[in-house]
Structures are given as structure tokens and as C-alpha cells.
């Protein structure tokens, strides 16, 4: 029985660590994507690239490319930031019928369902090893599902960030080309 306890506790701790890592990665992703959006929009607005691209009459391909990449950049910025934010609010649908006002022994919301700390302590004192193990397994499973959902959002966010980074580099390059063309009488 001790081996089962140790294994389940290890699984629980690993899931908790994964949740922390997902939250950190989501924060980093939001920060980088926000910086890309700020620099991308500010660069386009301050350098007047929108006006210059609109004024291109002899080079529709360049103008259309610029606006297409700007659209891709804007779309993936919104999707990436949304995926990062969803990491903090994962919606995990239970596979099993949820217990009403469950009185678990590990999860803070379940512990909060006890009337007082003395009620919680008394219930802990009454538990045998089998009940402890059963609650630990349930909590470990729930936390693992939560960690899995968070990591899906983080992976999506990072994919959007990569697309954003590539489109941002292309936008900078196109902005430079448009600036050179307009300077030479475009």
C-alpha cells in the first residue's frame, strides 16, 4: 500500500508542477505577443507604412502582401493571446458524474466546504488508509486532467507565437521595402 501512496503522491506533485510550468509559459507567451503587437503596430503607424502601402499604385503585389501579412499578424495575435489567457481559466469537463459539495482532503475548494477547521481535522482523524488513498487518487486524476488541458492551451499559444514572430519579421521586411520604394518615387 505504501508503494501505491508514494506513486500517487508523485503523480499528484508532477501534475502540480506541470500546472505551474503551464502558467509560467502562458505568462511569457502573453508578454512576448504583447510586445510584438506593440512594436508591430507602433512601427507601422509611426513609419507611416499603412499610408505608404495604400499609396503604392504600381506594385499591387507588394501592397496586397503587406496587408495580407498584417491580417495574419493581427489574427494570430488575437488567437495566441486568447490561448494564453485560457491557460489560466481551463474548462475541464468531468468524465465522471461530479459529486455534489464534495468533501475532499487535498483540494482547497473541497477543504473549504468543511464548516470549520475543527470539522476538517475531525474528518481527517476518522480516515483510514483506504479512504486516504481513494481521495488521493481522485485528486491526482483531477489535477492531471487540469494540467493536460492547460498544456494544450500553452502549446496552441506557442504555435500562434511562432506564426506571429514569422509574420512580424515579414512585416518588418515589407515595411522596409515599401519605405525604400516610396523614397525612390514609388
Buried (B, 14 or more C-beta within 10 A) or exposed (E): EEEEBEEBEEBBEBBBEBBEBBBEBBEBBBEBBBEBBEEBBEBBEEBBBBEBBEEBEEBEEBBEBBBEBBEBBBBBBEBBBEBBBBBEEBEEEEEEEEEEEEBBBBBEEBBEEBEEEEEBEEBEEEEEEEEBBEBBBBBBBBBBBBBBBBBBBBBBBBBBBEBBBBBBEBBBEBBEBBBEBBEEEB
